[in-house]
Amino acid sequence: MRRAFFVFLFLLVLRFSLAEECTTGIVSHELTKDGHLILWKNRDTKNADNELHFFDYKGFSFLGVINADDTTQVWAGVNNFGFAIMNAESRDMAKPGEDTKYDGEGFLMKKALRNCRTVDDFERILQETNQTGRDVTSNFGVVDVYGNGAFFEVGNHEYFRYDVADTFLVRANFAFKGYAKEAYGKERYLRARYLISREIENGLSCTDFIFKIARDFYVYSGLSCSPENAIEKEGRQLVNTSGSINRFRTVSVALFEVIPDTAFREFVTFWYCPGEPSVSVFVPVWVYSRSVPVELDSIGFSPLNRLFQRLKFYVYDDERLLDLGKYRRVRTGLDRLQREIVEKTYRVLKKWTVFTPSRKEVADYQKKIAKEVYWEVRKLLGEVDK
């Protein structure tokens, strides 16, 4: 009886308290057409003001997604050893009867980026804190430049490891070893699995997350996927994004593309999307540059993040309903820009893997891309505001 009451109470609280309702995944380099390992996170949270920050510590430096001006926590990141990490909150990892503590995920991920070189290093942190305890209930996805990847379902005093091996893994906001019967975010989980499986059959690459998966706003229904969340209103077609991968609460995307070779440990491409992906553009950055473009990290806010928030305000009819007509209007221009960025970036990466560039060259390239995106989005906003 006590366990049943706990589960009921947990489900009630969960609906209103999840801070990080994310959709995440890892794809083995064995499955991608270019042999690259992929780590992905759609970050869903009430904290719309996101930035990208460069951290530099003795022996370790890293890029991390932060809430504006809060450098105490990191919500996804990659370091100079080619170790990358992200999470999706999973409060069903709270054990019945336990005085569970929450919301320490950002601190733990920052600690990992300051100390880990491999997936096994991260597991050692979990082993060391199992007895003393952690303020976390979360699914952590981690990869390294050796080609390893794993999800860890983590509670205050226990964890369970799932290696990606030669397949792919997806997590939303429930754990396979969790204590609740309800799988929160199940529709997003199933939809992401469907999309990744489909793209693997066609030859999956990181660009499939950029152009398709991360910004998907359909819902999963039974054994088929369809836009059942679309409604008609005053002659307009609207989509409710409450339960889709791209949600009304999606504030950024972290997409890590890893070449499984230690020679390229500082060249993990961090495709960072500083806004809701349906109305935003991914910008590539690298730890090797030891910098972040000012458009992604400024005082108090990210200028690009603010522009994408304005685009979101234009596209949404209300908090949860996306106007498909307005979406298509802005997406055409954004897609043109995104394709140019992707093509240029893969050309320059091909060169960099043969001839190692200077840090300045890499920093200048990512600055140029970020500035180009900033001015193109400002131009687009001027057109839609007319």
C-alpha positions as CSV (number, residue, x, y, z in Angstrom):
1,M,0.0,0.0,0.0
2,R,2.8,2.4,0.9
3,R,4.5,1.8,-2.4
4,A,1.3,2.3,-4.4
5,F,0.7,5.6,-2.6
6,F,4.3,6.7,-3.3
7,V,4.0,5.9,-7.0
8,F,0.7,7.8,-7.2
9,L,2.1,10.8,-5.4
10,F,5.2,10.7,-7.6
11,L,3.2,10.7,-10.8
12,L,1.2,13.6,-9.6
13,V,4.2,15.7,-8.7
14,L,6.1,14.7,-11.9
15,R,3.5,16.3,-14.2
16,F,4.2,19.7,-12.7
17,S,7.8,19.6,-11.5
18,L,10.1,18.2,-14.2
19,A,12.7,20.9,-14.9
20,E,14.4,19.2,-17.8
21,E,11.9,17.4,-20.0
22,C,14.4,16.4,-22.7
23,T,14.6,13.9,-25.6
24,T,18.0,12.4,-26.1
25,G,19.9,9.8,-28.0
26,I,23.2,8.1,-28.9
27,V,24.0,6.5,-32.3
28,S,27.0,4.2,-32.6
29,H,29.6,5.0,-35.2
30,E,28.9,1.5,-36.5
31,L,25.5,2.7,-37.8
32,T,26.3,6.1,-39.4
33,K,27.3,6.4,-43.0
34,D,30.4,8.4,-42.2
35,G,31.5,6.4,-39.2
36,H,30.9,9.2,-36.7
37,L,29.5,8.7,-33.2
38,I,26.5,10.9,-32.4
39,L,25.3,12.3,-29.0
40,W,22.0,14.3,-29.1
41,K,19.9,16.3,-26.7
42,N,16.8,18.4,-27.2
43,R,16.7,20.5,-24.1
44,D,13.2,21.2,-22.7
45,T,13.0,23.6,-19.8
46,K,11.4,26.8,-18.6
47,N,14.8,28.5,-18.8
48,A,14.5,30.0,-22.3
49,D,17.7,32.1,-22.0
50,N,20.4,29.7,-23.0
51,E,24.1,30.4,-23.7
52,L,27.2,28.5,-24.7
53,H,30.2,29.1,-22.5
54,F,33.9,28.2,-22.7
55,F,35.4,26.9,-19.4
56,D,39.1,26.6,-18.8
57,Y,40.6,24.6,-15.9
58,K,44.0,23.1,-15.2
59,G,44.3,20.3,-17.7
60,F,40.7,20.4,-18.8
61,S,38.8,22.9,-21.0
62,F,35.3,22.5,-22.3
63,L,32.3,24.0,-24.0
64,G,29.0,23.9,-22.1
65,V,25.4,24.8,-22.5
66,I,24.3,27.0,-19.6
67,N,21.4,29.1,-18.4
68,A,22.3,32.7,-19.1
69,D,25.1,33.9,-16.9
70,D,25.0,30.8,-14.6
71,T,28.4,29.1,-14.9
72,T,27.8,26.9,-11.8
73,Q,26.0,24.2,-13.9
74,V,26.3,22.8,-17.4
75,W,23.4,21.1,-19.2
76,A,25.4,19.5,-22.1
77,G,29.0,19.8,-23.1
78,V,32.2,18.5,-24.5
79,N,35.8,18.8,-23.3
80,N,39.3,18.8,-24.8
81,F,39.7,15.0,-24.4
82,G,36.7,14.3,-26.7
83,F,34.4,13.4,-23.8
84,A,30.8,14.7,-24.1
85,I,27.8,14.5,-21.8
86,M,24.2,15.5,-21.6
87,N,21.1,14.4,-19.6
88,A,17.3,13.9,-19.5
89,E,15.7,14.1,-16.1
90,S,14.1,10.9,-14.9
91,R,12.4,11.3,-11.6
92,D,11.2,7.8,-11.6
93,M,14.7,6.9,-10.4
94,A,13.6,8.0,-6.9
95,K,13.4,4.9,-4.7
96,P,10.2,4.4,-2.7
97,G,10.7,5.4,0.9
98,E,13.9,7.2,0.1
99,D,14.5,10.9,1.1
100,T,15.3,11.6,-2.6
101,K,17.2,14.7,-3.5
102,Y,16.9,16.4,-6.9
103,D,18.2,19.0,-9.3
104,G,22.0,18.4,-9.1
105,E,22.4,17.2,-12.7
106,G,24.0,20.4,-13.9
107,F,26.6,20.3,-11.2
108,L,27.4,16.7,-11.8
109,M,27.8,17.2,-15.6
110,K,30.2,20.2,-15.0
111,K,32.2,17.9,-12.6
112,A,32.4,15.2,-15.3
113,L,33.6,17.6,-17.9
114,R,36.3,18.8,-15.5
115,N,37.5,15.3,-14.7
116,C,36.6,12.7,-17.4
117,R,38.3,11.5,-20.5
118,T,36.2,8.4,-21.1
119,V,32.9,6.8,-20.5
120,D,34.5,4.6,-17.9
121,D,35.8,7.7,-16.0
122,F,32.2,8.9,-15.7
123,E,31.2,5.5,-14.3
124,R,33.9,5.8,-11.7
125,I,32.4,9.1,-10.5
126,L,29.1,7.3,-10.0
127,Q,30.7,4.4,-8.2
128,E,32.5,6.8,-5.9
129,T,29.3,8.7,-5.0
130,N,26.9,5.7,-4.7
131,Q,27.3,5.5,-1.0
132,T,27.6,9.2,-0.1
133,G,24.7,10.0,-2.5
134,R,24.0,12.4,-5.4
135,D,21.3,15.0,-5.8
136,V,20.2,13.5,-9.1
137,T,17.5,11.4,-10.8
138,S,18.4,11.4,-14.4
139,N,19.4,9.6,-17.6
140,F,23.0,10.7,-18.5
141,G,24.2,10.1,-22.1
142,V,28.0,10.1,-22.5
143,V,30.4,9.4,-25.4
144,D,34.2,9.5,-25.8
145,V,36.6,9.8,-28.7
146,Y,37.5,6.1,-28.4
147,G,34.1,5.3,-29.9
148,N,32.4,4.4,-26.6
149,G,28.9,5.5,-25.7
150,A,26.5,4.7,-22.9
151,F,23.4,5.8,-21.0
152,F,23.4,5.8,-17.3
153,E,20.1,5.7,-15.4
154,V,21.1,7.4,-12.2
155,G,19.4,7.8,-8.8
156,N,20.7,9.1,-5.5
157,H,22.5,5.9,-4.5
158,E,22.4,3.6,-7.6
159,Y,22.9,3.6,-11.3
160,F,22.4,1.3,-14.3
161,R,24.6,1.3,-17.4
162,Y,23.5,0.7,-21.0
163,D,26.3,0.6,-23.6
164,V,25.4,1.7,-27.1
165,A,27.8,-0.9,-28.7
166,D,26.8,-1.3,-32.3
167,T,23.3,0.0,-32.1
168,F,21.5,3.2,-30.9
169,L,19.8,4.2,-27.7
170,V,17.1,6.8,-26.9
171,R,15.9,8.2,-23.6
172,A,13.2,10.7,-22.7
173,N,12.0,11.3,-19.1
174,F,11.7,7.7,-17.8
175,A,14.2,5.0,-16.8
176,F,14.0,1.4,-17.8
177,K,14.9,0.6,-14.2
178,G,12.7,3.3,-12.8
179,Y,10.2,2.8,-10.0
180,A,7.1,4.3,-11.7
181,K,4.7,2.5,-13.9
182,E,4.1,5.4,-16.2
183,A,6.8,6.2,-18.8
184,Y,6.8,10.0,-18.9
185,G,7.7,11.2,-22.4
186,K,7.0,7.7,-24.0
187,E,5.6,9.3,-27.2
188,R,8.8,11.3,-27.7
189,Y,10.8,8.2,-27.0
190,L,8.9,6.1,-29.6
191,R,8.9,8.9,-32.2
192,A,12.7,9.4,-31.8
193,R,13.3,5.6,-32.1
194,Y,11.1,5.5,-35.2
195,L,12.9,8.4,-36.9
196,I,16.4,7.2,-36.1
197,S,15.6,3.7,-37.3
198,R,14.2,5.1,-40.6
199,E,17.2,7.3,-41.2
200,I,19.7,4.4,-40.5
201,E,18.0,2.4,-43.3
202,N,18.7,5.4,-45.6
203,G,22.2,6.1,-44.3
204,L,22.1,8.2,-41.1
205,S,24.4,11.1,-40.5
206,C,24.5,14.1,-38.1
207,T,22.6,16.2,-40.7
208,D,19.5,14.0,-40.2
209,F,19.3,15.4,-36.6
210,I,19.8,18.9,-37.9
211,F,17.2,18.9,-40.7
212,K,14.7,16.3,-39.4
213,I,14.8,14.6,-36.0
214,A,15.6,17.5,-33.7
215,R,12.8,19.7,-35.1
216,D,10.2,17.0,-35.6
217,F,6.8,18.1,-34.2
218,Y,4.6,15.1,-35.0
219,V,3.3,12.6,-32.5
220,Y,3.6,8.9,-32.3
221,S,0.3,7.0,-32.6
222,G,0.2,3.2,-32.3
223,L,2.4,1.7,-35.0
224,S,2.3,4.7,-37.3
225,C,3.5,8.3,-37.1
226,S,1.2,11.1,-38.2
227,P,0.4,14.7,-37.5
228,E,-2.6,13.9,-35.3
229,N,-1.8,17.0,-33.2
230,A,-2.7,19.3,-36.1
231,I,-5.9,21.3,-35.8
232,E,-7.8,23.8,-37.9
233,K,-8.4,27.3,-36.5
234,E,-9.9,30.2,-38.6
235,G,-8.5,28.7,-41.8
236,R,-5.0,28.1,-40.3
237,Q,-3.4,24.8,-39.6
238,L,-1.9,24.6,-36.1
239,V,0.2,21.9,-34.4
240,N,0.2,21.3,-30.7
241,T,3.8,20.7,-29.7
242,S,3.1,19.6,-26.2
243,G,4.2,16.0,-26.8
244,S,6.5,16.1,-29.8
245,I,10.3,15.9,-30.0
246,N,10.4,19.6,-30.9
247,R,8.3,21.0,-28.0
248,F,7.1,24.4,-27.1
249,R,9.5,24.0,-24.1
250,T,12.5,23.1,-26.3
251,V,15.0,25.9,-25.7
252,S,18.2,24.6,-27.3
253,V,19.8,21.5,-28.9
254,A,23.2,20.0,-28.2
255,L,24.5,17.7,-31.0
256,F,27.9,16.2,-30.8
257,E,29.6,14.6,-33.8
258,V,32.6,12.5,-32.8
259,I,35.3,11.1,-35.0
260,P,36.4,8.0,-33.1
261,D,40.1,8.7,-33.2
262,T,42.2,10.2,-30.4
263,A,44.0,12.4,-33.0
264,F,40.8,14.4,-33.3
265,R,39.8,14.6,-29.6
266,E,39.6,18.4,-29.8
267,F,37.7,18.3,-33.0
268,V,34.4,16.9,-31.8
269,T,32.0,19.1,-33.7
270,F,29.5,20.6,-31.4
271,W,26.5,21.6,-33.4
272,Y,24.8,24.0,-31.1
273,C,21.2,25.2,-31.7
274,P,20.5,28.3,-29.4
275,G,16.7,28.1,-29.7
276,E,13.7,25.9,-30.4
277,P,15.0,23.9,-33.4
278,S,11.9,24.4,-35.5
279,V,12.7,28.1,-35.8
280,S,16.5,28.1,-35.3
281,V,19.8,27.2,-36.9
282,F,22.7,25.0,-35.7
283,V,26.1,26.7,-35.4
284,P,29.3,24.6,-35.3
285,V,31.8,25.2,-32.5
286,W,35.0,23.3,-31.3
287,V,36.8,23.2,-28.0
288,Y,40.0,23.5,-30.0
289,S,39.2,27.2,-30.7
290,R,39.2,27.9,-26.9
291,S,36.4,30.4,-27.5
292,V,32.7,31.0,-28.1
293,P,31.4,33.6,-30.6
294,V,29.8,36.6,-28.8
295,E,26.5,35.9,-30.6
296,L,26.3,32.7,-28.5
297,D,27.7,34.0,-25.2
298,S,27.3,37.6,-24.1
299,I,26.6,39.5,-20.8
300,G,23.2,38.5,-19.5
301,F,22.0,36.7,-22.7
302,S,22.9,35.2,-26.0
303,P,22.0,37.6,-28.9
304,L,21.2,34.7,-31.2
305,N,19.1,33.0,-28.6
306,R,17.1,36.2,-28.2
307,L,16.5,36.5,-32.0
308,F,15.3,32.9,-32.1
309,Q,13.0,33.5,-29.2
310,R,11.5,36.4,-31.3
311,L,11.0,34.0,-34.3
312,K,9.3,31.5,-32.0
313,F,6.9,34.2,-30.7
314,Y,6.0,35.0,-34.4
315,V,5.4,31.3,-35.3
316,Y,3.4,30.3,-32.3
317,D,-0.3,31.2,-32.2
318,D,-0.3,30.7,-28.4
319,E,2.1,29.0,-25.9
320,R,1.7,25.5,-27.4
321,L,0.2,25.9,-30.9
322,L,2.6,26.3,-33.8
323,D,1.2,27.9,-36.9
324,L,2.3,25.8,-39.9
325,G,1.9,28.6,-42.4
326,K,4.2,30.9,-40.5
327,Y,6.5,28.1,-39.8
328,R,7.0,27.3,-43.5
329,R,7.5,31.0,-44.2
330,V,10.5,31.3,-41.9
331,R,11.8,27.8,-42.4
332,T,12.5,28.3,-46.1
333,G,15.0,31.0,-45.4
334,L,16.5,29.2,-42.4
335,D,16.9,26.0,-44.3
336,R,18.8,27.8,-47.1
337,L,21.2,29.3,-44.5
338,Q,21.5,25.9,-42.7
339,R,22.4,24.0,-45.8
340,E,25.1,26.6,-46.7
341,I,26.6,26.3,-43.2
342,V,26.6,22.5,-43.2
343,E,28.2,22.3,-46.6
344,K,30.9,24.8,-45.8
345,T,31.6,23.2,-42.4
346,Y,32.1,19.7,-43.8
347,R,34.4,21.1,-46.5
348,V,36.6,22.8,-43.9
349,L,36.5,19.8,-41.6
350,K,37.8,17.6,-44.4
351,K,40.7,20.0,-44.7
352,W,41.3,20.2,-40.9
353,T,41.5,16.4,-40.6
354,V,44.5,16.4,-43.0
355,F,46.2,19.7,-42.0
356,T,45.8,20.7,-38.4
357,P,44.6,24.4,-38.4
358,S,45.7,27.0,-35.9
359,R,43.3,27.7,-33.0
360,K,42.8,31.2,-34.4
361,E,41.7,29.7,-37.8
362,V,39.0,27.6,-36.1
363,A,37.9,30.5,-33.8
364,D,37.7,32.8,-36.8
365,Y,35.6,30.3,-38.7
366,Q,33.0,29.8,-36.0
367,K,32.9,33.5,-35.4
368,K,32.2,34.1,-39.1
369,I,29.4,31.5,-39.1
370,A,27.7,32.9,-35.9
371,K,27.9,36.4,-37.2
372,E,26.4,35.4,-40.6
373,V,23.5,33.6,-38.8
374,Y,22.9,36.6,-36.6
375,W,22.5,39.1,-39.4
376,E,20.5,36.7,-41.6
377,V,18.0,36.1,-38.8
378,R,17.7,39.8,-38.1
379,K,17.0,40.3,-41.8
380,L,14.3,37.5,-41.7
381,L,12.7,39.1,-38.6
382,G,12.5,42.4,-40.5
383,E,10.6,40.6,-43.3
384,V,8.1,38.8,-41.2
385,D,7.4,41.9,-39.0
386,K,6.2,43.8,-42.0
